[in-house]
Amino acid sequence: MRWVTYATDTGDRVGVIGEDRIHPVAPDVSLIELIGRGAEELRAVGEAALASAAPTVPLAEATLRAPIPRPPSIRDSLCFLDHMRACQQAAGQPRTLKDAWYEIPAFYFACPSTVVGPYDDVTISPGSAWFDFELEIAAVIGRGGRDLTPEQAEERIVGYTVYNDWSARDLQLREAPLAIGQAKGKDAATTLGPYLVTPDELEPYRRGDRLALRVEAAVNGRVIGSGCTDAMDWSFGEVISYASRGVDLVPGDVFGSGTVPGCCLVEHLSLADPAAFPGWLRDGDVVELTVEGLGRTRQTVRASAAPHPLTPRKNPDRRPPRPRVNRAPSSLPYTRGLHEVGAGVWAWLLPDGGYGLSNAGLVAGEDASLLVDTLFDLPLTAEMLDAMREITDRRPLTHAAVTHSNGDHTHGNQLLGEHVTIVAAEATRTEMRHEMPPEMLTATQVLDLGPATSYFRERFGAFDFSGIRLRLPDLTYEKELTLDIGGREVRLMNLGPAHTAADTVVHVPDAGVLFAGDLLFVGCTPIVWSGPIANWIAACDRMIATGAHTIVPGHGPVTDPDGIRAVRGYLAHVVEQADAAYARGLSYAEAAQAVDLAEYATWLDSERILVNLHRRYRELDPESTPHLDQLTLMAMMAEKGLS
């Protein structure tokens, strides 16, 4: 039999399904009460309901709840060891499991109060950027028991249902060092349903003490994983027997099977190939789980509000990070917030100019405004847009210029209204399509990255990468574009490739202001991701040639043409050092050890020399210099930055 709990105007009602209609049992009787009477009594009540002439409800029109809306307890087991192996691999660890996994049928307790029905919306765990589903099946206890053998435990199972263990993977990883089990990473929601199917219905699928049910998991119609439940390493009988040691199990207790291998997102994560990852769940995604014999769940994921912040306690054993001070001179205070840098032109500054702490700008005409870049996450961008509102309420934003593809200049694009035309170089738009997904940057906050962990925590720990949906430019250009912003001329020039595949500067001639994007780092070290370096040096000359006297860099305090000359000098120094080392026959690795930063050693993030030196060596000798991906270069910088 297939049992359901469904909503009515007078409260929840229980029924049994016959020919796609729900045959209700007596009102005010819960499914827990019925299964507590035993399997025989449950069958008798079901048969009586099917034979009754009482009105029935079309199954397709019913609002199904979880079969047991509030179980007495939920234990989620880990019966599929291949799932655990894949999870370890996704976290950058070996697939080999500790001996305990082969000795103990592990489980943890889930939260009964967050059980949801098979078609209910599910809210992302507050603060999570790595929200996931897990396709499981669950066994439900009928007649209770204590100290059961595996065989007795099997007899206590009154039915099975589909189980979705919604998981906030980043919160899980944050909590893992506590070593006290699952907590906020797991209690956002647990889906049960659509039916409770009695064991006799599933006999055709039984293979010894396992059920061989084909399963499939899909997101927005795309199949993520499939498999069969007979791949369990531990049976339900064994898990339930273990759980019953010294404990009374009661009717309605739920035991999840653990994830069928491949039927969740985390198993498809590869830090070596992040572009192949299907992506974590976001607002509006639809998750469908199908299990042979048990039915299908279909649920829409919804965004959540930001969590209320908590102040961390001071760790007396932690070495405080080295102080970071941007020592570059500036005629304007280098403080967080909006600063007027010319007539009708403002810069938004984020000290100290390190990773993710980027600048943006606003250019206002008579009845319109242009924004230069957004910021690294949604809260930062919202703060900036709110501070600009006094201006943009009178002179609304009509355009936004994106200087380049990096997330600290683009992640906030989605907060701009649809009426805002986002403009960028064509190569920037192309590169944005292939950038690492924003939420993947959460890895720097939650994964154990070995010796580099503290470096990444210090650089990226303050950002919130949840909820970001990349919005691409609406209008692109190749080399130059002039915009009319409320009667004001604004010139966009693509001077790349240099820092990235395309690098736009935004020139406001009548104010003498130039927004340089990441062609200019002031007081902090430039990083040459694309090159060639000669292009960047030429771009410095082009920026100086505009005649602008006020320069807003992508990172660091507002400057003047001398700030551009300083960056040009740094790049020339990189070329000089690399070329001299290469002429001496040094390999890239040897040159990285021997490089002399001279006066530039005091600039913030000086370890970026490793990327810049590598870029120059690739220009000099691409055959002998190994290609190093961005993650490898970041790890090398972290090691040098901590030394």
N, C-alpha and C positions, 0 to 999 in steps of 0.2 A: 504494500500500500504506500501511497504518497500522501503525507500529511502536511497541512499548511496552517499557518496563523495569518489571518487577514484582518484589515481594519474595517470597521463599520461605524455608523453614526453613533452607536451606543457603546463603542469600545471594541477591543480585539475579540475575534471569534475563531474557533478552531474547526477545521473540516478536513474531510478526506476527498481525494480527487477521483472522479469517475467520468470518463468520456469528456474530458476538458471542462468539466463543471465541478464546482466545490459543493459537496454535500455536508452541510454543517451538522455538528453534534450539538448537544444541549448547550444553551448559553451559560456563561459564567464558569465554564470548565476549561482549564488551561491544558496545554499539551504536556507540561510537566506532570500535572495531576494524573492524566491518562496513562502516561508511560510508567508512572510509579506503581500502577496497578499490575504491571506485568505484561508480557508480550501477548499472552492469550486473551487477557481482558481487552487490550488495545485492539486486537483483531476483531473481537466480538463487537466492540463499540463501532468500529469502522464498518463492518458488514451491516450492522443495524442502520447506520446513517445512509449507506448506499441503497438499502432496500426501502428507506422511508419515503413517503410521499411529500415530505416537507419541501418548501421552495429551495431551489439551488441557485448558485451564483456562477455566472460565466467566469471561468478562470482568467480569460483575457481582460476582463473588466475589473478584476479584484485588485486592491492594493495590498500586495503581500508584505508582511513583516518577516523578520527572521522567524523560523519555525518555533524556536524558543527565544523570545525577545530578551529575556534576562536570565541567562543560565546561572545556576548556583556557583559554578566555577568554570574557568576555561584554562585548560593546559594545552599549550601548543608544543608538540613534540618535534624532534629533529630526526625523522626516520630515514630520510634519504641522504646518505653521507656524500654522494656526489655533489649535492647542493652545497654542502659545507666546504668541500674541496674547491669548488668554483668560486665561492665567496672569498676564500683565502687568497686565491689567485688574483681575483679582481682587486684586492687590497695590496697587491704587490708582494704577497707572501708565498712560500712553497705550498703545493697542494697536499703535502703529507699531513695527515691528521695525528694528533696525539693519541696514545693508547686508550685514554679514557673514552673516546668516542666509540671504540669497539667493545667496551666493557659495560657501558651504562646507556640505556635508552633515554637520552636526555629530554627534558622538557622545561618550559618556564610558564609562569602564570600570566595570562592576558587579562584585560579589564572587562568584566561583564557589563559594566554600565555604558560601554561605547559600542555595543553590538548594534549593527544596522542591518536592514533588510536587503534583499537581492537587487533592488532597483533604486535604492536610496542614493542621493548625492553623498559624496564623502569629502570632508574638508581636510585639506593638507595640514599636517601638524604645524602649529605656529613656529615660525623661525626655521623651517626646513626648506632647503633647496633641492634635496635628494629624496623626493617622495616616490615610493615604489609600491607595487602590489606583489602578492605571492599566491600562486594557485596551489591550494591544498584541498584535501577532503577531510572531513571530520567524522568521528564516531561519537555517538551520544549514548550515555549510560541510561539503562532502564532501571531494572531492579538493582539496588545498590549492593555493596559488599565491602569486605575488608580482607587483607592478606590473601588475595586471589592468586591462583595459579594462572598461567597464560591461557589454558583451556577454559577455566572458569571465567576469566575476564572476557574472552570472546563471547561467551554465552550471555554476558551482561549487556552487550551492545544491542540496543533496541532499534537503531537506525543510523543512517549516514546522510551527510549533507555536503554541499560545496562550502568551502571555507576560504576566505580571502584575508590573509594576514597583512594588512596595510602597514607599511614600514617607512619610517623616516631614517634613511641610511646615515645621513650626516649626524643626526642626533644620537643614533646608535654608536657611531664611532667616537663621538665626544664622551659618551658615558662608559665606553669600554674600559678605559684605564681604571675605573672604580672597581671593576671585578666583582660586582655584586648583582649582576644579572640585568635583564631587560627593564627599561623604565620608559621615559618619554619617547624613545625611539619606536615604541610599539603600541602605545595605548590610544592612538588617535581614533582607530576604528577597527572592528573585526566584522566581516560580512559572513552571515550564515544564510543558506537558502539555495534555491527557492523552496525546496521541499525537505522533509525528513522522510527518507525512503527506507522501508523496513528491509531486513536482511533477505527475506524470502524473494523479494523482487530482484535481488542482485545475484542470486545463485548461479545464473548462467555465466557470470563473470568471475566466479570464485576459482582460484588456483591455490589449493591447499589453504594456508592461513592468510592469503593475500587476495585482494580484489584486483582484477586486471581491467581497469577502466581507462579508456583513451581520454586524454585531456588536451585542451588547446587554450592558449591565452593570447588575446589580441588587444592592441591599443589603437583606437581610431581606425579599425578595420585592418590593421597591419598585424600579422601573426608574429608574436614575439618568441613563443616557444610552444612545444608540444611534447607529449610523452605518455607514459602509462604508469598507473599506480602500483603495479606489481613489482616495480623496481625498488620498493622499500627494503632497506637493510634490517630495520626493526619492524615487527608486526604490531598492529594495534593491541593484540593480546599481550605481547611482551611489555609494551609501554604501560598499559593499564595495570598489569600485574605489578610492575615496579612502583607505579604511583600509589597503589593500594596498600603498600607495606606500612602497617601501623596506622592507616588512615581509612576512615569510612568514606567510600564513594557514594554519592546520592543520585537519585533520578534527575536527569537533565544535565549532569556534568558533561562537558564537551572536551574531546581530545582531538586536536588538530594533528595532521600527519606530518607537518613540515612540507616544504616546497618541493613539488615535482621538479626534478632537475631541468633547468632551462626556462622554467615558467615564471620568471621574474626579471626585472631589469638589471639588477646588480650583477648577475652572472654574465651579462654581455658587455660589461665594462672592461676596457683595456686601456691602461695608462699609456701603453706603447702606441695605441691606435685610437685615440679619442674620437676621431671623426666617424668611426664605424659604430659608435654607441648610439642606440636609438633615442636616447634622451630620457631624462627623468620626467615624471608626471607633472603637468602644469594645469592651470585653471582651464576648464573646458574639455580636457581629454576624456575620452570614453573608454572604459576598461570592460572587456567582455571575457568571462571565464566559462568554458564549456567542459562539462564532465559527462562522459557516457553513463547513462543510467540515472544520473543525479540532476541533470538540467543545466541551465545557464543563468549566470548573473550578468547584469549590464548596469554599470554605474558611471556617473559623471563626476569628475574631480573638480572641486571648487577651491578657490583661494581662501586663505585665512587672514585674519588681522595679525599684525605684528605682536609678538609676545611682550608682556610688560618686563622691562629690563631688571636684572638683579646685579647688584654691585659685587664683584668677586672679592673674596677675602685675600688678604696679603699673604703670599707664600714666603715665609722667612728663609726657606732653603733655596729659593730661586735667585740666581744671579741676575741683578737688574740689567736691562738692556743698556748698551752704551748710548749716551746722550747723542741726539742727532740735532745739529744746529746748522742751518743754511746761512753761511757767512757772506753771501753775495751782497754787495751794496745795492741800495735802491732808494730812489727819491720819494717813494711812497711807502707807508707802513706795510710790512709783509705780514698781514693778519688775515684770518679767515673771514671771508665775506665779500661784499660788493664795494668796489672802489671806482670812482669816476676818474678816467684816465684821459679824457678829452671831451670836447663839447658833444654831449649826447652819446658818449661811448663809455662803457663800464667794463671792468674786469672782475671776474669772480675768482678769488684766490684761495687755494688750499695749501697752507704750509704743511710739511716742510719741502714739498716738491718730490718726495720719493715715490715709490711704486703706488699707482692709483691715486695719488694726491695731485690731481691735475687742475689746470686753470681753464676757465671758459670766459665768454664775453657776451656783451649785448650792444648792439648798434641801433639807435632809435632815429627814425625819420619823423616827418610831420604826423603821419597817421599810421605808421607801421614800424615794426622792429624785426631785427634779425638776431638770432642766437648763434653764437659760435661754440659748438660742441655741447654735449651733455657730460655727465659724470659717471663714475665707476659703478654705482649702484642706485637703486630707486630712492632710498631715503636721502642720499646726498643730492640727487637731482631735484627731488621735491623741495628740499630746503632752499636750494638755489632759486628755483622758479618762484617759490613763495616770496623770497626777498626781492625778486625783480617785479613782482606784481604791481607795485605802486607805479612803475613805469609802463608795464605792458597792459595794464587796464586802460590806460589812455592811448597808448600806441601799441596795438595788439601785435603779437608775434605772427608774422606771415611766412617767414623763412627761417631755416636753421642750416648753417654751413657746418659740415663735418670735415675736420682737417685730415683725419686718417682713420684707419680701421680699428685701432686698438680699443679694447672695451672701456678703458677709463675715459674715453672721449665719445663713446657711442651707447653704452648700456642704458642710459636714461632716455633714449629716443622715444620709447613707447609712451612716455608721459606727455609728449607734445600732442596737441590736438590734431585731428585729421586735416584741419584747415591749414596746418603748417606744412609748407613744402620743404622737405629735407634735401639739401643739395650737397653733392660730393663729386670728386673725380670718379670716372668710370672704373678705374683700377681699384679704388677704395671700395666701391660697391662689390666688385668681384671678390676682393680679399675678405670682406666682411662675411660673405657666404661660407668661407672656409675657416674662419676664426674658431678657436676652441669655444664650445658652448659656455655661456656665462656661468651656469651653475657648476661646471666642472672645476672652476677655480676654488670651490669649497674644499677641494682636495687639499689645498694648502693649509686649511684650518683644522682638518679632522684626521687626515691620514698620518700614520707614522712613516715619515720619510727619512728615517735614520738620522745621521748626524745633522742633516740639513733642516730638521723639523723646526728647531727654534728660530732659524732664519726666516722661514716662510711664515711662521706664526707671527713674528714681529712685523713683517712687511705687509701681510694680508689679513691678519686676524681681525681688524676693525671693520671690515666691509661685510655687507649683507648681500649675498649673491642669489637670494631667493626671488622668485616671481618675475625674473627678467625675460622678456620676449624680444628678441632682436628685431628692430624695425629698420629696414633697409632704406637707403635714399630713394626719393621719388624722382629726382632730376639729376642727371649726371652730365659731366663735360670732360673734355680731354685735357687741354692745356690752360685756357683762360676763359673766364666768364665774368661779365659785368652785370650786376643786379641793381635795380632801382628799388630802394627801400624807403618808401614814403618821400620820394623826391630826392633821395640821397644816393650818390654813387658809391657802390661797394664792389671792389674788385677781388675776384678769386683767382689764384694762380697755383697750378700744380707744378711744384718744383722737384718732385720725386722722379724715379724711386731713390730713396735715401734711408730714412728711418724705417719706412714701410714701402709697399709697392707704389704708393702715391702719397704725396704730402702737400696738402693745400695750405697756403697762407691767405689771410683775409686782410686786405688793405683798405683803410678808410682814408682816402686822400685829403678830404677837407679838414680832417682832425689830426692828420699826421700820425695816425695810429696803425700799427701792424700787429695782427694776431698771428704768431709764427707757428702755432701748433707744436708738434714735437720735433720740428727742425731746430728748436731752441730749448735747451735746458740751462737754467741759470743757477749756479751754486750746486748743481748736481750733475752727475755724469751722463752724457748722451749715450744712447745704445743703438748700434747700427744693425738692425734686424735684416734689412734688405740690401742696402748699398746700391751701387758702388760708392765708396767713400768720396771719390772725386766728385760725384754728383752732389753730395751734401756740401762739400766745400764750395762748389759753384753756386749752390742754393744760398749759402751765406752771402756771397757776393751779390746775388740778385736781390736779397732782402735789404742789404745796405743801399743798393741802388734805387730802391723805392723812395728814398729821402725821408721815410718815416722817422720821427724823433722819439716816439714812445713805442716800445716793443713789449707786447705781452707774450711771454713764453708759454709753452705747453706745461712746463713745470718750473717752479721757482718764482722769485719776485720780479715785478715789472722792471724793465731795464731800458737801455738806449742802444744805439749801434755798437757801443763798446762791448755790450753783452754778446752780440753776434760775433764780434771779432774774437772774443774769448773762446767761444765754441769752435770757431774756425781754427784757432790756434791749437786747441786740443786735438781736433781731427788731423791736422797736419803733423802733430807730435806722434799720434798713433801710426801714421804712415811712415814717418821717419824711423820710429823704433822697430816696426815690423820689417821694413825694407832692410835695415841694417842687420837685424837678426837673421833674416833669410839669406843675405849676402854672406854671412859668416857660416852658413850651412846648418843653422839651428832648425830643428823641427818646430812645429807649432807648440807642442808641449814644452819644449826647452825654452822657446821664446817667451811663453807665458810666465815661466819662472824667472827669466832674466830681465823682463821689461822694467824700465825706469819711468815712473809716472811724473817725476819732477814736481813742478808747482801744482800739478793737477791731483796730487795724492790726497789733498785736503777736501776735494769735492765729495759730496755725498755719493754713496753707492759706487765708489771707485772700482769695486770688483767687476764692474761692467767692462773693464778693459779686456777681459777674457773673450767676450763676444766680439768686441771691436777688432781685437787682434786676430781672432779666427776669421772674421770677414775679410780682413786684408790678406791673410795668408791664402784664403780661397781665391782671391783675385790674382795673387801672384802665382800660385801653383795648385789649381783645382784637382789635378790628378793625384798628387802626393798628400794633400791636406784632407783628412777625413771629413766627410759631411757629418755634422753633429746637429741633431734636432733641438728644438727649442727647450724641451724638458731637460735634456742632457746639459745644455748650456746653463740653464737655470740652476741645476744641481751643482755644477762647477762653480758658479758665482756664489752660491750659498756656502760652499766649502771655503772659498777664499774669503768671503765676508765674515766668516766666523773665526778665521785664523788670526 
